[in-house]
């Protein structure tokens, strides 16, 4: 459980200082910081500032290019393939999302795939970018390391391969569905290992087919797909659509994290202009009606009320403006080490 909090503005300052100290240009550092802090403000504490220590180490070692030349390799009116030049995933995917949105404005839909990218943080961030333009957004990716076996097997041949879909509303918080195709993301399992928290049965399975509940032994097994064969199938098709289609490795070609850099993570972003189907206001007001029906529906015994995807993240975002962002003790220690090593001002915490 987190013992301290930091304010969004100071977190943004810290991230920019750290990235700038290892050679990331100011504009790119600001983009990365904005997305990491937005992730934390929405309550996804495994994919925001907690990812900074890994990113700093990879930037310092040369595993990630701090000054990528992101460019378009292939292009058609509604589609494009982008080469990220082994840059930070947030930089590559921001470029791709903007390109998809511009294509959707003209053609109704924009689909942009990327290659030679890296971990981009929470999937929801990029699916949400089209919302400001009255568009539906969708993001999917091939996770950079294999953690999941095909249903019925044990060999790790797929990543957690997430998908996020964001749908605009009028007055209610937008619908934002962000999930891994495994029961739990690798970030959640790593956080459990960090604190020594046991894993629920059904998250990780060992070579003997028995569940692993000791979070520190999770690496000995493979992550299980959500919904059994259904999650495996989704993970596979997302790997092909977000990875193989873009020329990035999938299956044994992707490996389990022992290969030399670059990681060559594959991702894709879609923007769909709802004005091409009718008045945006009509669609968004109808979405308000639907989510209110979900929220006001009769809950099961012991459940306070029914929620819809994205509602909780929005509430946390609003609350963080005053209450700050929770920081796990282990992450706090890592960030202090970064400050000392890079000779930058430490993150300011409040209890």
SVG drawing of the C-alpha trace seen along z (x, -y; Angstrom):
<svg xmlns="http://www.w3.org/2000/svg" viewBox="-32 -21 57 52">
<polyline fill="none" stroke="black" stroke-width="0.4" points="0.0,0.0 1.3,-3.5 2.6,-5.5 3.0,-8.9 1.7,-11.0 3.1,-13.4 1.4,-16.2 1.0,-15.9 3.0,-19.0 6.0,-18.0 5.8,-14.5 5.9,-15.9 8.8,-18.1 10.7,-15.2 10.1,-13.0 11.2,-15.8 14.4,-16.5 15.3,-12.8 14.7,-12.2 16.5,-15.4 19.5,-14.3 19.9,-11.1 19.6,-12.9 15.9,-13.0 15.0,-16.3 12.8,-18.7 9.7,-18.3 9.8,-14.5 10.5,-14.6 7.4,-16.7 5.3,-14.3 6.5,-11.3 5.9,-13.1 2.4,-14.2 1.4,-10.6 3.1,-9.0 1.3,-11.5 -2.0,-11.0 -1.6,-7.3 -1.0,-7.7 -3.8,-10.2 -6.2,-7.6 -5.0,-5.1 -2.8,-2.8 0.2,-3.0 2.1,-0.2 2.4,-2.0 3.2,-5.6 6.1,-7.0 6.8,-3.5 8.1,-2.7 10.6,-5.6 13.4,-3.6 13.3,-1.0 13.2,-3.6 16.1,-5.6 18.3,-2.4 17.5,-1.5 18.1,-5.0 21.5,-5.1 22.5,-1.7 21.6,-2.5 18.8,0.1 16.4,-2.8 17.3,-5.7 16.8,-9.0 16.7,-11.0 14.7,-8.9 13.8,-10.0 10.2,-8.8 9.1,-8.5 6.4,-7.1 7.5,-4.1 4.3,-3.3 1.2,-5.4 -2.2,-5.4 -5.2,-7.7 -6.5,-5.8 -3.4,-3.9 0.2,-4.3 3.2,-2.3 5.5,-4.2 9.1,-3.4 9.8,-4.5 13.7,-4.3 13.8,-2.5 12.4,-5.5 10.4,-5.8 7.0,-4.2 5.2,-7.3 6.9,-9.4 6.3,-6.9 2.6,-6.3 1.8,-10.0 3.1,-10.6 1.1,-7.6 -2.1,-8.7 -1.9,-12.3 -1.4,-10.8 -4.4,-8.4 -6.6,-11.3 -5.6,-13.5 -6.4,-10.6 -9.8,-10.0 -10.7,-13.7 -10.3,-13.3 -11.3,-9.7 -13.5,-8.8 -11.0,-6.3 -7.3,-6.2 -5.2,-3.1 -1.5,-3.5 0.8,-0.6 4.2,-1.0 7.4,0.9 10.7,0.3 8.9,-1.1 9.1,-0.4 6.7,0.0 4.3,-3.0 2.7,-2.8 -1.1,-2.4 -3.0,-1.5 -5.9,-3.8 -3.9,-6.9 -3.7,-6.5 -7.3,-5.2 -8.4,-8.4 -6.6,-10.8 -9.2,-10.7 -12.0,-11.5 -11.2,-15.3 -12.0,-15.1 -15.4,-13.3 -13.8,-10.0 -13.7,-6.5 -10.1,-5.4 -8.7,-1.9 -5.1,-0.8 -3.6,2.6 0.0,3.9 2.3,6.9 3.9,6.8 7.7,6.7 8.3,9.9 6.4,13.2 4.6,14.1 1.6,16.2 1.4,19.7 -1.2,20.7 -4.3,22.2 -3.5,25.8 0.3,25.3 3.1,24.1 5.7,22.4 5.5,18.6 4.7,17.6 2.6,14.5 2.8,11.3 0.1,9.7 -1.0,8.1 -3.4,5.3 -6.3,3.6 -8.0,0.3 -11.1,-1.2 -12.4,-4.7 -15.9,-5.9 -17.0,-9.5 -19.9,-10.7 -21.6,-14.0 -21.9,-14.7 -20.7,-11.5 -17.1,-10.4 -16.0,-8.7 -16.2,-4.9 -12.6,-3.7 -11.9,0.1 -8.3,1.0 -7.3,4.6 -4.5,7.1 -5.4,10.4 -3.9,12.2 -5.9,12.4 -3.5,9.8 -0.9,7.5 2.7,8.2 2.9,4.9 0.4,6.0 2.3,9.2 5.6,7.3 4.0,4.9 2.8,7.9 6.3,9.4 7.7,6.0 5.5,6.0 5.5,9.8 1.7,10.0 0.5,13.5 -1.1,14.0 -4.7,15.2 -5.0,18.7 -5.6,18.4 -3.0,15.7 0.1,17.8 0.6,21.5 3.7,23.6 5.2,26.3 3.4,29.0 0.0,27.4 -0.5,26.2 -1.1,22.5 1.8,20.4 0.6,18.0 4.1,16.9 4.5,13.7 8.3,13.9 8.1,17.2 5.9,15.9 8.8,15.9 9.0,19.7 5.6,20.0 3.4,18.5 0.6,16.0 -2.9,17.4 -5.2,15.8 -8.4,14.1 -11.4,16.2 -9.3,19.3 -9.2,20.0 -11.0,16.7 -8.2,14.6 -5.6,16.7 -7.4,16.2 -7.6,12.4 -3.9,12.3 -3.0,14.1 -5.0,12.0 -3.8,8.7 -0.2,10.0 -0.8,10.4 -2.7,7.2 -0.4,5.0 2.8,6.8 3.2,9.1 1.3,6.8 3.9,4.1 6.9,6.3 7.6,6.8 8.4,10.2 5.7,12.5 5.9,15.9 9.4,17.5 10.8,14.6 9.8,12.2 11.4,14.3 11.3,14.0 13.4,11.0 16.9,12.4 17.4,11.0 19.6,8.0 18.0,4.6 16.2,3.1 12.9,4.6 11.0,3.7 7.6,3.6 4.6,3.5 1.6,1.3 -1.4,0.0 -3.9,-2.9 -7.2,-3.5 -9.3,-6.6 -12.9,-6.5 -14.7,-9.7 -18.3,-9.4 -19.5,-12.4 -19.3,-10.2 -22.2,-8.1 -24.4,-11.0 -24.4,-14.0 -21.8,-13.4 -24.0,-15.0 -26.7,-12.4 -24.3,-9.5 -22.7,-11.0 -26.0,-11.7 -27.2,-8.2 -24.0,-6.9 -24.8,-8.9 -28.2,-7.2 -26.6,-3.7 -23.9,-4.2 -26.5,-5.7 -28.6,-2.5 -25.5,-0.5 -24.7,-2.6 -28.3,-2.6 -29.0,1.1 -29.7,3.3 -26.5,4.5 -25.8,8.0 -25.9,8.4 -22.8,6.9 -22.1,4.7 -22.5,1.0 -23.4,0.1 -22.6,1.1 -19.9,-0.8 -18.9,-1.1 -15.4,-1.0 -13.5,-4.3 -15.8,-5.7 -13.4,-4.8 -10.3,-6.1 -12.0,-9.4 -12.9,-9.7 -9.3,-9.1 -8.1,-11.6 -10.4,-14.3 -9.4,-13.4 -5.7,-13.5 -5.8,-17.2 -6.2,-17.9 -5.2,-14.7 -2.1,-13.9 -0.9,-10.6 -0.2,-7.6 3.4,-6.3 4.4,-2.8 7.4,-2.7 9.6,-0.6 9.0,-3.0 9.8,-5.9 13.2,-4.3 13.9,-3.8 13.1,-7.4 15.3,-8.7 18.2,-6.7 17.5,-8.2 17.6,-11.7 20.9,-11.0 22.5,-9.4 21.4,-12.0 21.9,-14.9 18.3,-16.2 15.9,-17.5 14.0,-14.7 10.3,-14.2 8.5,-16.1 6.2,-13.8 3.5,-14.4 2.0,-11.9"/>
</svg>
